Amino acid sequence: MLYQGRWEKRLDALDREVSTLRAVVEAQADWIRRELLGGTENHPPICKAIDSTAPAALDRDASHKLPDARHLRFLIRQRRKRASLFGADLFSDPAWDMLLDLAAARLENERVSVSSLCLASGAPQTTALRWIAMLQDAGLVVRRADPLDSRRAYIELTEKAISAMGRHFEEAEFEFGMSC
């Protein structure tokens, strides 16, 4: 148990460090959007459009009430702990695990490859790929090809998914005073 506690402290320290780095990157992204893409009254924008390879997180809408990435990563860790205690098959929910991972990645301005998302699902790869297809069919995720490597694709949440997840977390917080 003591061994596990040290790992939890280390994970918490890493979460804090990632949050700090995220704030720095977000400040830099704001500067880029403001100075290079939007310009000012005295200086026209240097670029006309956001690079198509940029993560969709740059377009975040503040109306979505997702918890912060640290909280989402905590939920993911708790789900994995539960699976280790009771068995992965008993509480398997690959779609929700994928949505949580994609939401956290979006908040961290990270891209998630198909293979990484399959791992995040906790399901076998073929099962995870079927779940990705179902999430696409439901309009919750979109697959984007990597313009630099045709063998790789990234998965991103749609606005529909972000809105639904935001409502889920808002309702959970309202009803129970906590996010789940």
C-alpha positions in Angstrom: 0.0 0.0 0.0 2.9 2.4 0.8 4.4 1.6 -2.6 1.1 2.5 -4.2 0.9 5.8 -2.3 4.2 7.0 -3.6 3.1 6.4 -7.1 -0.1 8.3 -6.5 2.0 11.2 -5.2 4.2 11.1 -8.2 1.2 11.0 -10.6 -0.2 14.0 -8.7 3.1 15.9 -9.1 3.2 15.0 -12.8 -0.4 16.2 -13.2 0.5 19.6 -11.6 3.5 19.9 -13.8 1.4 19.1 -16.9 -1.1 21.8 -15.8 1.7 24.4 -15.5 3.1 23.5 -18.9 -0.4 23.6 -20.4 -0.9 27.1 -19.1 2.4 28.2 -20.7 1.5 26.6 -24.0 -2.0 28.1 -23.9 -0.5 31.6 -23.3 1.8 31.0 -26.3 -1.1 29.8 -28.4 -3.1 32.9 -27.4 -0.2 35.1 -28.6 0.0 33.2 -31.9 -3.7 33.5 -32.5 -3.7 37.2 -31.5 -0.5 38.3 -33.3 -0.1 35.9 -36.2 -3.7 35.0 -37.1 -5.9 37.8 -35.9 -3.6 40.8 -36.0 -4.3 44.1 -34.4 -5.5 47.5 -35.6 -2.0 48.6 -36.4 -0.6 45.3 -37.6 -2.5 43.0 -40.1 -2.4 39.3 -39.5 0.7 37.5 -40.7 -1.2 34.3 -41.4 -4.8 34.1 -42.9 -5.8 30.7 -41.4 -4.9 28.2 -38.7 -2.7 25.4 -39.9 -4.9 22.4 -40.7 -2.6 20.3 -38.6 -3.4 22.2 -35.4 -5.4 20.4 -32.8 -9.1 21.3 -32.7 -8.6 22.4 -29.1 -7.5 25.8 -30.3 -11.1 26.5 -31.2 -12.4 25.7 -27.7 -15.7 27.2 -26.8 -15.9 28.4 -23.2 -19.6 27.4 -23.0 -18.7 23.7 -22.7 -18.4 22.8 -19.0 -15.9 20.0 -19.1 -13.9 19.4 -16.0 -10.2 20.2 -16.3 -7.8 17.7 -17.8 -6.4 16.8 -14.4 -9.8 15.8 -13.2 -10.5 13.7 -16.3 -7.2 11.9 -16.0 -8.0 11.2 -12.3 -11.3 9.7 -13.5 -9.5 7.5 -16.0 -7.1 6.3 -13.3 -10.0 5.5 -11.0 -11.7 3.5 -13.7 -8.5 1.5 -14.2 -8.1 0.9 -10.5 -11.7 -0.3 -10.3 -11.1 -2.7 -13.2 -8.1 -4.1 -11.5 -10.1 -4.8 -8.4 -13.2 -6.3 -9.9 -11.9 -7.5 -13.3 -11.8 -5.5 -16.5 -14.7 -7.5 -18.1 -17.2 -6.7 -15.4 -17.0 -2.9 -15.8 -15.9 -2.6 -19.4 -17.0 0.6 -21.2 -14.6 1.3 -24.0 -16.7 4.1 -25.5 -16.7 6.2 -22.3 -13.0 5.5 -21.7 -12.3 6.8 -25.2 -14.4 9.9 -24.8 -12.7 10.7 -21.5 -9.3 10.3 -23.0 -10.2 12.4 -26.0 -11.7 15.1 -23.8 -8.6 15.2 -21.6 -6.3 15.3 -24.7 -8.4 18.2 -26.2 -8.0 20.2 -23.0 -4.3 19.5 -23.0 -4.1 20.5 -26.7 -2.9 17.0 -27.6 -3.7 14.9 -30.6 -4.8 11.3 -30.1 -3.9 8.7 -32.7 -6.1 5.8 -33.5 -3.7 3.3 -32.0 -3.4 5.4 -28.8 -7.1 5.6 -28.5 -7.4 1.8 -28.9 -5.0 1.5 -25.9 -7.0 4.0 -23.9 -10.2 2.0 -24.4 -8.8 -1.0 -22.5 -10.4 -3.2 -25.1 -8.7 -5.5 -27.7 -7.7 -3.5 -30.8 -10.3 -5.0 -33.1 -13.0 -4.2 -30.5 -11.7 -0.7 -30.0 -11.7 -0.1 -33.7 -15.4 -1.1 -33.9 -16.2 1.3 -31.0 -14.4 4.1 -32.9 -16.5 3.4 -35.9 -19.7 3.5 -33.8 -18.6 6.7 -32.2 -18.0 8.1 -35.7 -21.4 6.9 -36.9 -23.0 8.6 -33.8 -21.3 11.9 -34.8 -19.3 12.0 -31.5 -15.8 11.7 -33.1 -14.2 12.5 -36.3 -11.1 10.9 -37.9 -8.5 13.2 -39.4 -5.7 12.0 -41.6 -2.2 13.0 -40.6 -1.0 15.3 -43.5 2.6 14.3 -42.8 2.1 10.6 -42.6 -0.6 8.9 -44.6 -0.3 5.8 -42.4 -1.6 7.7 -39.3 -4.9 9.2 -38.4 -6.1 11.2 -35.4 -9.4 11.0 -33.6 -11.0 14.2 -32.3 -14.2 14.9 -30.4 -17.0 16.7 -32.2 -18.8 19.7 -30.8 -21.8 17.4 -30.3 -19.7 15.1 -28.0 -18.1 18.0 -26.1 -21.5 19.5 -25.5 -23.0 16.2 -24.3 -20.1 15.5 -22.0 -20.3 19.0 -20.6 -24.0 18.5 -19.9 -23.2 15.2 -18.3 -20.6 16.6 -15.9 -22.8 19.7 -15.1 -25.8 17.5 -14.2 -23.6 15.2 -12.1 -22.2 18.1 -10.3 -25.6 19.7 -9.8 -27.3 16.5 -8.6 -24.6 15.1 -6.5 -22.2 18.0 -5.8 -19.4 16.1 -7.6 -18.2 15.2 -11.0 -18.2 11.5 -12.1 
